[in-house]
């Protein structure tokens, strides 16, 4: 999995939200890593934990521009920083 996520590239976080196209666009800002001990995930509401042994990666959300299809703009790192739990399907 680490070979597919590179700092500065983009990914999609699949969600169940009818106000979106079914995903959030994110830009990876760290390399994926395995959590060594349980930790509270940054930028996740409601609050969740990543458990020891799970793979995570830090990212910044990009917002879809209103009235535009497939156009996005980055949130500031302060507002848009999120820790994403990675999984393989």
C-alpha positions, 0 to 999 in steps of 0.5 A: 500500500505504501507504494500507492500513496505518495506525498503531494498526490491525491486520493479519495475518501469514500463517504456516505453523504448525498451532498457530495459525489460520494467521496472527499478529495484529499492530498496526502501530506505524510507517508502511510505508517502503521500505528504503534499504539492506540491514538486519537485520529486528528480531524475526525468528527465524531472522534475515532481512534486508530488502533495499534497495527492499523495503517494511517496517513495524514491528508488535507481536505479539498473542497468542491467549488460551488456550482462547478463539476470536478473543481476543488480548492484546498482547505488550510492545513489548520482547518482541513488536516485529517488522519485517514485510516487506510484499508484495502478492498 
